[in-house]
Structures are given as structure tokens and as C-alpha cells.
Amino acid sequence: MATGARLALAADMSDWFAGPSTSVVGPSGGGSHRLRRRWMIAAALAIGLAIGLGGFTFVYARGASYLTNDPAACGNCHIMREHLDAWMKSSHHAVATCNDCHTPHNFVGKYATKASNGFWHSFYFTTGRFPDPLRITEGNRAVTEGACRHCHAAIVAAIDPPDRHTRVASQSGAPADAPPHAASPPGDTRQLSCIRCHRYAGHLVR
């Protein structure tokens, strides 16, 4: 390209970013107009970049699969393959999927939990800041405990009725020879924890 053509192209690009020049600055100010135009261009580029990267990541990570109830979606991440394989051999394989145990049983709660977990899983696996072996968070533990109580409501009502708080027998609770769901000492209002004893019901991964 000739030098003159290159200079003309550079001038055209400069004019495009700077906007039309004027020798008279009106009440609003020509400088503010050019600055506003630059900010609009920068914002459009940033939004376009975010949408492009987000779309690529969603497709590359098979994001649509996480909107379904297919347990195979959890196996998209190699670190979860062991848990998926263990679930395939578990007693819950025929009656419950990952979502049945690891998300609330309502539409908003389900997808809010999936969105939160998806973001933080991506963040920690990208940065490498996750515990090994994996450990469930307190929030997700509460969700799983709630799922146990939802599906096994009749059993829970029999062993942990709302008018009589009970808990698993321990050294600080009922005697060592007490049955597993023995009554708690007077004043102990802690709720029984299903997954404290049945933590491997869904998938045996230690």
C-alpha cells in the first residue's frame, strides 16, 4: 500500500473514533461529544467480547447439558467421573438422579443452585483452588439433607417427629447400646442428620 493511501486510511480511522471536528464549540461542548462516543464504542466492544467469550465457553463446556436432568452431564468434568461411576453402582441409581439429591425440589431453587455451583465449580477448577479429595460445602450439605427428608418423609416423620427432637446416638448423647435413632437428652434440640450415617447411599466415594 502506498504511503499516501496508508496516511489517508489512518486519518479516516482517526476521524471515525474522534467524530466530526468543528471549529466552534457549542453549549454542550465538542469534547464531551467525542468522549461520549469513545465510551459508547468501548462499551460495545466490551459487551461484544463478553458475549463472545461467554457463548464460546457455554458451547465448549456443554452448558446446555446442565439444564437437563441427565446425570451424564456431571461427568463432563473429569474430576466428577468417579462420583458418577459410583452412583451407577449405588442403590439410588434406579430411583434418583444427581438433581434429585443435590438441588432443591422447586424450580427457582433448583436452577439457582445449579447456577451457583456451576460458577464456583468453574472458578475453582480453573484456578486449581479446590480440596482434594472433594468436600461438600455447608450449603450443599443442607440441600442434600433436605432432599433426603423430602423423599423419605414418612420415615423421617416416624423417627424424627417435629414435637420430639432426636439425633444419632453418640458419646455425648444416648448410651452406647442405644438404638441408632435414640432420643436425645433433655434440652438437646439438634435435628437428626440423615447423611451423617447414610453419606454413601448415593455414591460410595471416600
C-alpha beads as a LAMMPS data file, in Angstrom:
LAMMPS data file: protein, C-alpha beads

206 atoms
205 bonds

1 atom types
1 bond types

-500.0 500.0 xlo xhi
-500.0 500.0 ylo yhi
-500.0 500.0 zlo zhi

Masses

1 110.0

Atoms # bond

1 1 1 0.000 0.000 0.000
2 1 1 1.369 3.418 -0.925
3 1 1 2.371 5.801 1.831
4 1 1 -0.312 8.278 0.824
5 1 1 -3.019 5.616 0.992
6 1 1 -1.859 4.489 4.419
7 1 1 -1.946 8.042 5.727
8 1 1 -5.430 8.558 4.300
9 1 1 -6.670 5.355 5.961
10 1 1 -5.153 6.414 9.293
11 1 1 -6.831 9.792 9.010
12 1 1 -10.190 8.180 8.253
13 1 1 -9.892 5.890 11.312
14 1 1 -8.936 8.845 13.500
15 1 1 -11.945 10.798 12.268
16 1 1 -14.234 7.826 12.885
17 1 1 -13.176 7.494 16.542
18 1 1 -12.979 11.203 17.218
19 1 1 -16.210 12.146 15.482
20 1 1 -16.747 15.156 13.282
21 1 1 -14.497 18.040 14.140
22 1 1 -15.747 21.578 14.474
23 1 1 -14.070 24.884 14.987
24 1 1 -16.907 26.169 17.130
25 1 1 -17.665 24.509 20.431
26 1 1 -21.373 24.682 21.182
27 1 1 -23.016 24.796 24.617
28 1 1 -22.671 21.031 25.017
29 1 1 -19.008 21.005 24.050
30 1 1 -17.466 19.113 21.167
31 1 1 -15.010 17.418 23.548
32 1 1 -17.777 15.845 25.622
33 1 1 -19.433 14.540 22.465
34 1 1 -16.230 12.837 21.336
35 1 1 -15.625 11.420 24.825
36 1 1 -19.155 10.059 24.993
37 1 1 -18.731 8.453 21.588
38 1 1 -15.479 6.786 22.668
39 1 1 -17.150 5.412 25.793
40 1 1 -20.018 4.022 23.731
41 1 1 -17.592 2.282 21.371
42 1 1 -15.577 0.889 24.273
43 1 1 -18.747 -0.362 25.989
44 1 1 -19.972 -2.005 22.771
45 1 1 -16.618 -3.754 22.328
46 1 1 -16.591 -4.936 25.958
47 1 1 -20.158 -6.263 25.730
48 1 1 -19.426 -7.998 22.441
49 1 1 -16.278 -9.578 23.877
50 1 1 -18.160 -10.793 26.970
51 1 1 -20.970 -12.287 24.876
52 1 1 -18.483 -13.929 22.510
53 1 1 -16.365 -15.452 25.273
54 1 1 -19.442 -16.459 27.256
55 1 1 -21.022 -18.120 24.236
56 1 1 -17.813 -19.970 23.358
57 1 1 -17.388 -21.174 26.949
58 1 1 -21.034 -22.286 27.143
59 1 1 -20.730 -24.353 23.961
60 1 1 -17.248 -25.700 24.735
61 1 1 -18.260 -26.725 28.280
62 1 1 -21.553 -28.263 27.041
63 1 1 -23.507 -25.806 29.133
64 1 1 -26.875 -26.865 27.724
65 1 1 -26.434 -30.339 29.220
66 1 1 -26.512 -28.856 32.729
67 1 1 -30.056 -27.613 32.142
68 1 1 -31.265 -31.221 31.917
69 1 1 -31.680 -33.991 34.500
70 1 1 -29.179 -36.271 32.760
71 1 1 -26.555 -37.451 35.304
72 1 1 -24.053 -37.823 32.457
73 1 1 -23.783 -34.009 32.461
74 1 1 -21.939 -34.208 35.763
75 1 1 -19.416 -36.485 34.082
76 1 1 -18.452 -33.678 31.676
77 1 1 -15.929 -32.676 34.322
78 1 1 -13.317 -35.421 34.668
79 1 1 -12.967 -34.912 38.428
80 1 1 -16.627 -35.924 38.864
81 1 1 -16.311 -39.127 36.845
82 1 1 -15.554 -41.171 39.957
83 1 1 -18.738 -39.924 41.617
84 1 1 -20.813 -40.682 38.519
85 1 1 -19.398 -44.200 38.281
86 1 1 -20.120 -44.773 41.990
87 1 1 -23.705 -43.544 41.566
88 1 1 -24.180 -46.030 38.714
89 1 1 -23.477 -48.840 41.214
90 1 1 -25.461 -47.370 44.109
91 1 1 -28.873 -48.277 45.477
92 1 1 -30.180 -44.869 44.347
93 1 1 -29.280 -45.426 40.708
94 1 1 -32.777 -46.604 39.784
95 1 1 -34.723 -44.024 41.792
96 1 1 -32.776 -40.737 41.940
97 1 1 -30.586 -38.618 39.685
98 1 1 -27.950 -36.075 40.688
99 1 1 -30.525 -33.277 40.661
100 1 1 -32.874 -35.207 42.938
101 1 1 -30.287 -35.198 45.725
102 1 1 -28.173 -32.120 45.019
103 1 1 -30.747 -29.444 44.134
104 1 1 -33.888 -28.198 45.925
105 1 1 -37.201 -29.643 44.778
106 1 1 -38.564 -26.395 43.362
107 1 1 -37.897 -24.642 40.046
108 1 1 -36.232 -21.461 41.324
109 1 1 -34.157 -23.180 43.971
110 1 1 -33.051 -25.880 41.563
111 1 1 -31.679 -23.584 38.878
112 1 1 -30.317 -21.035 41.352
113 1 1 -28.311 -23.839 42.973
114 1 1 -27.158 -25.164 39.602
115 1 1 -26.076 -21.672 38.504
116 1 1 -24.191 -21.005 41.739
117 1 1 -22.490 -24.395 41.725
118 1 1 -21.652 -24.082 38.034
119 1 1 -19.954 -20.717 38.551
120 1 1 -17.937 -21.739 41.589
121 1 1 -17.005 -25.127 40.167
122 1 1 -15.673 -23.393 37.049
123 1 1 -13.819 -20.825 39.144
124 1 1 -12.143 -23.305 41.475
125 1 1 -11.267 -25.842 38.781
126 1 1 -9.842 -23.084 36.579
127 1 1 -7.724 -21.672 39.393
128 1 1 -6.926 -25.073 40.896
129 1 1 -8.110 -23.944 44.335
130 1 1 -10.265 -26.927 45.308
131 1 1 -9.778 -29.518 48.066
132 1 1 -8.571 -32.979 47.135
133 1 1 -10.497 -35.148 47.791
134 1 1 -13.564 -33.013 47.090
135 1 1 -15.670 -31.957 50.063
136 1 1 -19.289 -30.800 50.021
137 1 1 -19.976 -27.233 51.183
138 1 1 -22.291 -26.492 54.089
139 1 1 -24.898 -25.003 51.767
140 1 1 -24.930 -28.037 49.501
141 1 1 -24.945 -30.318 52.526
142 1 1 -28.156 -28.624 53.676
143 1 1 -29.674 -29.105 50.207
144 1 1 -28.816 -32.816 50.231
145 1 1 -30.156 -33.258 53.759
146 1 1 -33.386 -31.593 52.648
147 1 1 -33.614 -33.952 49.662
148 1 1 -33.297 -36.989 51.941
149 1 1 -36.104 -35.687 54.139
150 1 1 -38.267 -34.835 51.122
151 1 1 -38.121 -38.280 49.512
152 1 1 -38.193 -40.227 52.781
153 1 1 -40.740 -38.016 54.539
154 1 1 -42.713 -40.927 56.011
155 1 1 -39.625 -42.475 57.588
156 1 1 -38.386 -39.123 58.850
157 1 1 -41.751 -38.401 60.453
158 1 1 -41.543 -41.709 62.327
159 1 1 -38.000 -41.329 63.672
160 1 1 -37.661 -37.540 63.928
161 1 1 -41.146 -36.092 64.571
162 1 1 -41.379 -32.297 64.877
163 1 1 -42.580 -32.489 68.506
164 1 1 -39.666 -34.649 69.698
165 1 1 -36.128 -33.789 68.637
166 1 1 -33.890 -36.814 68.238
167 1 1 -30.406 -37.412 66.950
168 1 1 -27.932 -40.162 66.244
169 1 1 -26.533 -41.799 69.380
170 1 1 -23.028 -40.673 70.265
171 1 1 -20.688 -40.457 73.241
172 1 1 -22.228 -37.154 74.262
173 1 1 -25.799 -38.389 73.738
174 1 1 -27.556 -41.653 74.334
175 1 1 -25.795 -44.701 75.831
176 1 1 -23.557 -46.795 73.598
177 1 1 -26.103 -49.628 73.487
178 1 1 -28.970 -47.334 72.447
179 1 1 -30.617 -47.857 69.043
180 1 1 -29.321 -45.713 66.129
181 1 1 -32.206 -43.236 66.296
182 1 1 -32.303 -42.931 70.095
183 1 1 -33.920 -39.925 71.760
184 1 1 -31.655 -37.031 72.640
185 1 1 -31.051 -35.923 76.217
186 1 1 -33.415 -33.274 77.607
187 1 1 -32.718 -29.844 76.176
188 1 1 -30.915 -31.134 73.058
189 1 1 -32.843 -29.717 70.102
190 1 1 -30.463 -30.738 67.338
191 1 1 -32.105 -32.365 64.333
192 1 1 -31.154 -35.802 63.115
193 1 1 -28.768 -35.770 60.169
194 1 1 -29.584 -38.384 57.539
195 1 1 -26.300 -38.040 55.664
196 1 1 -24.214 -38.326 58.827
197 1 1 -24.816 -42.085 58.789
198 1 1 -26.004 -42.581 55.196
199 1 1 -23.398 -40.438 53.454
200 1 1 -22.525 -43.154 50.922
201 1 1 -26.093 -44.035 49.924
202 1 1 -25.897 -42.037 46.699
203 1 1 -22.338 -42.829 45.669
204 1 1 -19.613 -44.618 47.600
205 1 1 -16.610 -42.309 47.153
206 1 1 -14.258 -41.940 50.093

Bonds

1 1 1 2
2 1 2 3
3 1 3 4
4 1 4 5
5 1 5 6
6 1 6 7
7 1 7 8
8 1 8 9
9 1 9 10
10 1 10 11
11 1 11 12
12 1 12 13
13 1 13 14
14 1 14 15
15 1 15 16
16 1 16 17
17 1 17 18
18 1 18 19
19 1 19 20
20 1 20 21
21 1 21 22
22 1 22 23
23 1 23 24
24 1 24 25
25 1 25 26
26 1 26 27
27 1 27 28
28 1 28 29
29 1 29 30
30 1 30 31
31 1 31 32
32 1 32 33
33 1 33 34
34 1 34 35
35 1 35 36
36 1 36 37
37 1 37 38
38 1 38 39
39 1 39 40
40 1 40 41
41 1 41 42
42 1 42 43
43 1 43 44
44 1 44 45
45 1 45 46
46 1 46 47
47 1 47 48
48 1 48 49
49 1 49 50
50 1 50 51
51 1 51 52
52 1 52 53
53 1 53 54
54 1 54 55
55 1 55 56
56 1 56 57
57 1 57 58
58 1 58 59
59 1 59 60
60 1 60 61
61 1 61 62
62 1 62 63
63 1 63 64
64 1 64 65
65 1 65 66
66 1 66 67
67 1 67 68
68 1 68 69
69 1 69 70
70 1 70 71
71 1 71 72
72 1 72 73
73 1 73 74
74 1 74 75
75 1 75 76
76 1 76 77
77 1 77 78
78 1 78 79
79 1 79 80
80 1 80 81
81 1 81 82
82 1 82 83
83 1 83 84
84 1 84 85
85 1 85 86
86 1 86 87
87 1 87 88
88 1 88 89
89 1 89 90
90 1 90 91
91 1 91 92
92 1 92 93
93 1 93 94
94 1 94 95
95 1 95 96
96 1 96 97
97 1 97 98
98 1 98 99
99 1 99 100
100 1 100 101
101 1 101 102
102 1 102 103
103 1 103 104
104 1 104 105
105 1 105 106
106 1 106 107
107 1 107 108
108 1 108 109
109 1 109 110
110 1 110 111
111 1 111 112
112 1 112 113
113 1 113 114
114 1 114 115
115 1 115 116
116 1 116 117
117 1 117 118
118 1 118 119
119 1 119 120
120 1 120 121
121 1 121 122
122 1 122 123
123 1 123 124
124 1 124 125
125 1 125 126
126 1 126 127
127 1 127 128
128 1 128 129
129 1 129 130
130 1 130 131
131 1 131 132
132 1 132 133
133 1 133 134
134 1 134 135
135 1 135 136
136 1 136 137
137 1 137 138
138 1 138 139
139 1 139 140
140 1 140 141
141 1 141 142
142 1 142 143
143 1 143 144
144 1 144 145
145 1 145 146
146 1 146 147
147 1 147 148
148 1 148 149
149 1 149 150
150 1 150 151
151 1 151 152
152 1 152 153
153 1 153 154
154 1 154 155
155 1 155 156
156 1 156 157
157 1 157 158
158 1 158 159
159 1 159 160
160 1 160 161
161 1 161 162
162 1 162 163
163 1 163 164
164 1 164 165
165 1 165 166
166 1 166 167
167 1 167 168
168 1 168 169
169 1 169 170
170 1 170 171
171 1 171 172
172 1 172 173
173 1 173 174
174 1 174 175
175 1 175 176
176 1 176 177
177 1 177 178
178 1 178 179
179 1 179 180
180 1 180 181
181 1 181 182
182 1 182 183
183 1 183 184
184 1 184 185
185 1 185 186
186 1 186 187
187 1 187 188
188 1 188 189
189 1 189 190
190 1 190 191
191 1 191 192
192 1 192 193
193 1 193 194
194 1 194 195
195 1 195 196
196 1 196 197
197 1 197 198
198 1 198 199
199 1 199 200
200 1 200 201
201 1 201 202
202 1 202 203
203 1 203 204
204 1 204 205
205 1 205 206
